[in-house]
Amino acid sequence: MQSFQLYEHAATVPVESYNRQDWQRGYESLKQEFDYWIDDVEGEIPQELQGTLFRNGPGLFDRNGQRVHHPFDGDGMICSIAFQNGRAYFRNRYVRTQGFVEEEKAGKFLYRGVFGTQKPGGWLANAFDFKLKNIANTNIIYWGGKLLALWEAAEPHRLDPHTLQTVGIDYLNGVLHPDEAFSAHPRIQKDRLINFHIKPGLSTTITIYELDRSGKLVDRHAHSVPGFAFIHDFAITPNYCIFFQNPVTFNPLPYVLGWQGAGECVHFNPGHRTRIIVIPRHPVAGGSKGRVKKAVQILEAESGFVFHHANAFERENKIYIDSICYESLPTVDPGADYRQTDFEALSPGQLWRFEVNLENQTVRRQMLETRCCEFPSVHPANVGQPYRFLYMGAAHTAQGNAPLQAILKIDLSSGERQLWSAAPKGFVSEPIFVPRSNATLEDDGWLLSLVYDSARHRSDAIVLDSRDLNKGPVARLHLQHHVPYGLHGSFTPQFFGPANV
């Protein structure tokens, strides 16, 4: 979410740490698809680093001279970087969704985008057209032997993990019904994948799924909550799923009449409070007196907008949720050009901790990090558990709003910070934490991220030692091209490089 120094090595970077024209070039389409060993490497790829990094994000921002109105409307492009024996192999492919294939053949947009992209022909060509193109552009996971490209408004697409070729829409062995979505923000806790589906309206239905390692459904339950809900992410603990119902309303009329995209019709209400929805993961409990249904609880917090949660955990009968919060929802204006974003005019995302006491129905919050930050990442074994270390994309400068140019590590116990910056010419993506196989310490591993280098119009895959970001990258893998700013990704210890290695 690009729209959205503590150490000497960054002291030479000017306070104004970026140039907007440099940042803009990261939103150029990448229309080629590549396969190659990455031979241009600074430093050394750790021999212990074995497996595959998968990344997803919009890669195509224009067709026949027409640009998307918002980058989130771009078609999903998957990148994989497979690590083995100190080497790495790069591959990228577009997800061949039905809409992508049709538009490639037609050479123009045939579908309206959620965030304001319209078909050619003005409002008359768009009025009363509610067909959505599944753009499969938000996240990608390998689970149950399947590589799945996710977009929260539709079903997942299955890909071949070795080639990234599209297999097709996948209903998860009957878990999903046709036209039933699967969120782009699943949470994995031990041997369970937990995910959700939102069906908004005058009231909103939240359906929660839990799948085991084989991909088999082990639990599914649905709950209705009052009001319209715009929910992108959620958090889990051993006993709860937690959702933040942001204070927004949706006026469908401009969308129906073809004047605006659906995302442009969502409006933030600063006078309303944020609702925290706490849903038991095991809503029906058995006992000697019979089965008892546990209630959904809704508490209120101060107004704000949350896209992403870092983590949540339970301690002393309270729930703690660490989240990236904004003062309000960044608006998608019909006449605006996202490449001209005025960062300084927007409030930054910042890290807050919410303390939820279900017994007395109270919520307290505390700011943990004032620096502009996004894309939080934790040790996979600590999802839903008390934890110490948190990693995020961050602005280079400590104050104000700016593109993400740095990787920030926070020690939540001591308060110590480490920050590695790619400014002024570099712009970072979400960091992915990969633990060492024999690690005994929570921060013993690597951070993997893609960095767009505007000076070369190329991207680098970087490997940071997560124990000490001050050392800088232990390996910087220079790609042969740029990769547009992405959204989310994941790492699997399985190697999905060339079959003949």
Secondary structure, 3 states (H helix, E strand, C coil): CCCCCCCHHHCCCCCCCCCHHHHHHHHCCCCCCCEEECCCEEECCCCCCCEEEEEEEEEECEECCEECCCHHHCEEEEEEEEEECCEEEEEEEECCCHHHHHHHHHCCCCCECCCCCCCCCHHHHHCCCCCECCCCCCEEEEECCEEEEECCCCCCEEECCCCCCEEEECCCCCCCCCCCCCCCCCEEECCEEEEEEEECCCEEEEEEEEECCCCCEEEEEEEEEECCCCCCCCEECCCEEEEEECCEEECCHHHHCCCCCHHHHEEECCCCCEEEEEEECCCEECCCCCCEECCCEEEEECCCEEEEEEEEEEECCEEEEEEEEECCCCCCCCCCCHHHCCHHHCCCCEEEEEEEECCCCEEEEEEEECCCEEEEECCHHHCCCCCCEEEEEECCCCCCCCCCCEEEEEECCCCCEEEEECCCCEEECCCEEEECCCCCCCCCEEEEEEEEECCCCEEEEEEEECCCHHHCEEEEEECCCCCCCCCCEEEECCCCCCCCC
